[in-house]
Amino acid sequence: MIVEQIYLENGSALGLKFDMEHAPLLVIRARKGFVMCGYLNMDVANKLGDAAVRVTGVTSFEDVLNARIVDVSEAAKKLGITAGMQAKEALMKMV
């Protein structure tokens, strides 16, 4: 497991990386929400009321930050986050 501080223009977040059998599981957690990779489920994030966004095709924290969002929870939409936005932009709304 790798834990890394992710520095943003207006704050910071915590990156977690777990090496799984075929691809890494990646999450970057900010104060108000998180960015998750395709391993994790948006339906559960919505059910729990979490501000979450999902990106796919990522293998590193840098990939996550640069990826375009493919799915957005209802709570994240209330923060002004939309599909197609770069994940780094979303995190800056979540810090």
Biotite code that builds the C-alpha atoms (Angstrom):
import biotite.structure as struc

atoms = struc.array([
    struc.Atom([0.000, 0.000, 0.000], chain_id="A", res_id=1, res_name="MET", atom_name="CA", element="C"),
    struc.Atom([1.192, 3.505, -0.830], chain_id="A", res_id=2, res_name="ILE", atom_name="CA", element="C"),
    struc.Atom([-0.053, 6.593, 1.015], chain_id="A", res_id=3, res_name="VAL", atom_name="CA", element="C"),
    struc.Atom([0.911, 9.965, -0.450], chain_id="A", res_id=4, res_name="GLU", atom_name="CA", element="C"),
    struc.Atom([0.067, 13.587, 0.296], chain_id="A", res_id=5, res_name="GLN", atom_name="CA", element="C"),
    struc.Atom([-1.331, 15.200, -2.873], chain_id="A", res_id=6, res_name="ILE", atom_name="CA", element="C"),
    struc.Atom([-0.734, 18.955, -3.002], chain_id="A", res_id=7, res_name="TYR", atom_name="CA", element="C"),
    struc.Atom([-3.259, 21.102, -4.859], chain_id="A", res_id=8, res_name="LEU", atom_name="CA", element="C"),
    struc.Atom([-3.326, 24.838, -5.527], chain_id="A", res_id=9, res_name="GLU", atom_name="CA", element="C"),
    struc.Atom([-5.806, 25.467, -2.705], chain_id="A", res_id=10, res_name="ASN", atom_name="CA", element="C"),
    struc.Atom([-5.081, 22.657, -0.251], chain_id="A", res_id=11, res_name="GLY", atom_name="CA", element="C"),
    struc.Atom([-4.118, 19.013, -0.130], chain_id="A", res_id=12, res_name="SER", atom_name="CA", element="C"),
    struc.Atom([-5.610, 15.536, -0.294], chain_id="A", res_id=13, res_name="ALA", atom_name="CA", element="C"),
    struc.Atom([-4.514, 12.045, 0.656], chain_id="A", res_id=14, res_name="LEU", atom_name="CA", element="C"),
    struc.Atom([-3.753, 9.471, -2.038], chain_id="A", res_id=15, res_name="GLY", atom_name="CA", element="C"),
    struc.Atom([-4.136, 5.748, -1.360], chain_id="A", res_id=16, res_name="LEU", atom_name="CA", element="C"),
    struc.Atom([-2.890, 3.084, -3.754], chain_id="A", res_id=17, res_name="LYS", atom_name="CA", element="C"),
    struc.Atom([-3.348, -0.650, -3.314], chain_id="A", res_id=18, res_name="PHE", atom_name="CA", element="C"),
    struc.Atom([-1.652, -2.964, -5.789], chain_id="A", res_id=19, res_name="ASP", atom_name="CA", element="C"),
    struc.Atom([-4.217, -5.582, -6.731], chain_id="A", res_id=20, res_name="MET", atom_name="CA", element="C"),
    struc.Atom([-3.681, -8.615, -8.953], chain_id="A", res_id=21, res_name="GLU", atom_name="CA", element="C"),
    struc.Atom([-4.285, -6.953, -12.340], chain_id="A", res_id=22, res_name="HIS", atom_name="CA", element="C"),
    struc.Atom([-4.522, -3.204, -11.747], chain_id="A", res_id=23, res_name="ALA", atom_name="CA", element="C"),
    struc.Atom([-4.102, -0.796, -8.831], chain_id="A", res_id=24, res_name="PRO", atom_name="CA", element="C"),
    struc.Atom([-6.984, 0.420, -6.696], chain_id="A", res_id=25, res_name="LEU", atom_name="CA", element="C"),
    struc.Atom([-6.619, 4.197, -6.359], chain_id="A", res_id=26, res_name="LEU", atom_name="CA", element="C"),
    struc.Atom([-8.438, 6.741, -4.189], chain_id="A", res_id=27, res_name="VAL", atom_name="CA", element="C"),
    struc.Atom([-7.603, 10.385, -3.555], chain_id="A", res_id=28, res_name="ILE", atom_name="CA", element="C"),
    struc.Atom([-9.469, 11.701, -0.497], chain_id="A", res_id=29, res_name="ARG", atom_name="CA", element="C"),
    struc.Atom([-10.097, 15.393, 0.122], chain_id="A", res_id=30, res_name="ALA", atom_name="CA", element="C"),
    struc.Atom([-11.989, 16.993, 3.018], chain_id="A", res_id=31, res_name="ARG", atom_name="CA", element="C"),
    struc.Atom([-15.404, 17.070, 1.268], chain_id="A", res_id=32, res_name="LYS", atom_name="CA", element="C"),
    struc.Atom([-15.155, 14.011, -0.982], chain_id="A", res_id=33, res_name="GLY", atom_name="CA", element="C"),
    struc.Atom([-12.985, 11.727, -3.062], chain_id="A", res_id=34, res_name="PHE", atom_name="CA", element="C"),
    struc.Atom([-11.925, 10.574, -6.506], chain_id="A", res_id=35, res_name="VAL", atom_name="CA", element="C"),
    struc.Atom([-12.041, 6.825, -7.027], chain_id="A", res_id=36, res_name="MET", atom_name="CA", element="C"),
    struc.Atom([-10.905, 4.485, -9.773], chain_id="A", res_id=37, res_name="CYS", atom_name="CA", element="C"),
    struc.Atom([-13.123, 2.082, -11.681], chain_id="A", res_id=38, res_name="GLY", atom_name="CA", element="C"),
    struc.Atom([-12.789, -0.608, -9.000], chain_id="A", res_id=39, res_name="TYR", atom_name="CA", element="C"),
    struc.Atom([-15.210, 1.249, -6.738], chain_id="A", res_id=40, res_name="LEU", atom_name="CA", element="C"),
    struc.Atom([-18.976, 1.601, -7.032], chain_id="A", res_id=41, res_name="ASN", atom_name="CA", element="C"),
    struc.Atom([-20.810, 4.903, -7.581], chain_id="A", res_id=42, res_name="MET", atom_name="CA", element="C"),
    struc.Atom([-24.173, 3.421, -6.538], chain_id="A", res_id=43, res_name="ASP", atom_name="CA", element="C"),
    struc.Atom([-22.825, 2.859, -3.031], chain_id="A", res_id=44, res_name="VAL", atom_name="CA", element="C"),
    struc.Atom([-21.361, 6.389, -2.874], chain_id="A", res_id=45, res_name="ALA", atom_name="CA", element="C"),
    struc.Atom([-24.782, 7.779, -3.829], chain_id="A", res_id=46, res_name="ASN", atom_name="CA", element="C"),
    struc.Atom([-26.583, 5.568, -1.308], chain_id="A", res_id=47, res_name="LYS", atom_name="CA", element="C"),
    struc.Atom([-24.281, 6.824, 1.453], chain_id="A", res_id=48, res_name="LEU", atom_name="CA", element="C"),
    struc.Atom([-24.514, 10.463, 0.330], chain_id="A", res_id=49, res_name="GLY", atom_name="CA", element="C"),
    struc.Atom([-20.790, 10.804, -0.360], chain_id="A", res_id=50, res_name="ASP", atom_name="CA", element="C"),
    struc.Atom([-19.338, 13.393, -2.730], chain_id="A", res_id=51, res_name="ALA", atom_name="CA", element="C"),
    struc.Atom([-17.471, 11.101, -5.116], chain_id="A", res_id=52, res_name="ALA", atom_name="CA", element="C"),
    struc.Atom([-16.283, 11.021, -8.699], chain_id="A", res_id=53, res_name="VAL", atom_name="CA", element="C"),
    struc.Atom([-15.008, 8.077, -10.722], chain_id="A", res_id=54, res_name="ARG", atom_name="CA", element="C"),
    struc.Atom([-12.220, 7.944, -13.283], chain_id="A", res_id=55, res_name="VAL", atom_name="CA", element="C"),
    struc.Atom([-11.080, 4.944, -15.315], chain_id="A", res_id=56, res_name="THR", atom_name="CA", element="C"),
    struc.Atom([-7.908, 3.740, -17.012], chain_id="A", res_id=57, res_name="GLY", atom_name="CA", element="C"),
    struc.Atom([-5.592, 5.044, -14.306], chain_id="A", res_id=58, res_name="VAL", atom_name="CA", element="C"),
    struc.Atom([-2.517, 3.419, -12.755], chain_id="A", res_id=59, res_name="THR", atom_name="CA", element="C"),
    struc.Atom([-0.937, 6.275, -10.761], chain_id="A", res_id=60, res_name="SER", atom_name="CA", element="C"),
    struc.Atom([-1.899, 9.349, -8.747], chain_id="A", res_id=61, res_name="PHE", atom_name="CA", element="C"),
    struc.Atom([-0.750, 11.532, -11.649], chain_id="A", res_id=62, res_name="GLU", atom_name="CA", element="C"),
    struc.Atom([-3.061, 9.583, -13.980], chain_id="A", res_id=63, res_name="ASP", atom_name="CA", element="C"),
    struc.Atom([-5.956, 10.153, -11.569], chain_id="A", res_id=64, res_name="VAL", atom_name="CA", element="C"),
    struc.Atom([-5.318, 13.901, -11.325], chain_id="A", res_id=65, res_name="LEU", atom_name="CA", element="C"),
    struc.Atom([-5.207, 14.275, -15.114], chain_id="A", res_id=66, res_name="ASN", atom_name="CA", element="C"),
    struc.Atom([-8.105, 11.931, -15.917], chain_id="A", res_id=67, res_name="ALA", atom_name="CA", element="C"),
    struc.Atom([-11.517, 13.136, -17.031], chain_id="A", res_id=68, res_name="ARG", atom_name="CA", element="C"),
    struc.Atom([-14.388, 12.239, -14.732], chain_id="A", res_id=69, res_name="ILE", atom_name="CA", element="C"),
    struc.Atom([-16.758, 9.588, -16.089], chain_id="A", res_id=70, res_name="VAL", atom_name="CA", element="C"),
    struc.Atom([-19.254, 9.421, -13.211], chain_id="A", res_id=71, res_name="ASP", atom_name="CA", element="C"),
    struc.Atom([-20.347, 11.910, -10.514], chain_id="A", res_id=72, res_name="VAL", atom_name="CA", element="C"),
    struc.Atom([-22.342, 11.317, -7.338], chain_id="A", res_id=73, res_name="SER", atom_name="CA", element="C"),
    struc.Atom([-25.338, 13.502, -6.528], chain_id="A", res_id=74, res_name="GLU", atom_name="CA", element="C"),
    struc.Atom([-23.460, 15.073, -3.587], chain_id="A", res_id=75, res_name="ALA", atom_name="CA", element="C"),
    struc.Atom([-20.509, 15.927, -5.859], chain_id="A", res_id=76, res_name="ALA", atom_name="CA", element="C"),
    struc.Atom([-22.864, 17.563, -8.366], chain_id="A", res_id=77, res_name="LYS", atom_name="CA", element="C"),
    struc.Atom([-23.975, 19.899, -5.558], chain_id="A", res_id=78, res_name="LYS", atom_name="CA", element="C"),
    struc.Atom([-20.330, 21.028, -5.277], chain_id="A", res_id=79, res_name="LEU", atom_name="CA", element="C"),
    struc.Atom([-20.375, 22.039, -8.963], chain_id="A", res_id=80, res_name="GLY", atom_name="CA", element="C"),
    struc.Atom([-18.574, 18.959, -10.263], chain_id="A", res_id=81, res_name="ILE", atom_name="CA", element="C"),
    struc.Atom([-19.570, 17.513, -13.636], chain_id="A", res_id=82, res_name="THR", atom_name="CA", element="C"),
    struc.Atom([-18.660, 14.549, -15.827], chain_id="A", res_id=83, res_name="ALA", atom_name="CA", element="C"),
    struc.Atom([-15.880, 15.426, -18.246], chain_id="A", res_id=84, res_name="GLY", atom_name="CA", element="C"),
    struc.Atom([-14.168, 17.723, -15.744], chain_id="A", res_id=85, res_name="MET", atom_name="CA", element="C"),
    struc.Atom([-10.550, 16.925, -14.922], chain_id="A", res_id=86, res_name="GLN", atom_name="CA", element="C"),
    struc.Atom([-10.275, 15.093, -11.582], chain_id="A", res_id=87, res_name="ALA", atom_name="CA", element="C"),
    struc.Atom([-7.781, 17.646, -10.256], chain_id="A", res_id=88, res_name="LYS", atom_name="CA", element="C"),
    struc.Atom([-10.414, 20.380, -10.739], chain_id="A", res_id=89, res_name="GLU", atom_name="CA", element="C"),
    struc.Atom([-12.952, 18.295, -8.841], chain_id="A", res_id=90, res_name="ALA", atom_name="CA", element="C"),
    struc.Atom([-10.552, 17.753, -5.947], chain_id="A", res_id=91, res_name="LEU", atom_name="CA", element="C"),
    struc.Atom([-9.979, 21.491, -5.676], chain_id="A", res_id=92, res_name="MET", atom_name="CA", element="C"),
    struc.Atom([-13.749, 21.852, -5.116], chain_id="A", res_id=93, res_name="LYS", atom_name="CA", element="C"),
    struc.Atom([-13.563, 19.135, -2.437], chain_id="A", res_id=94, res_name="MET", atom_name="CA", element="C"),
    struc.Atom([-10.687, 20.454, -0.271], chain_id="A", res_id=95, res_name="VAL", atom_name="CA", element="C"),
])
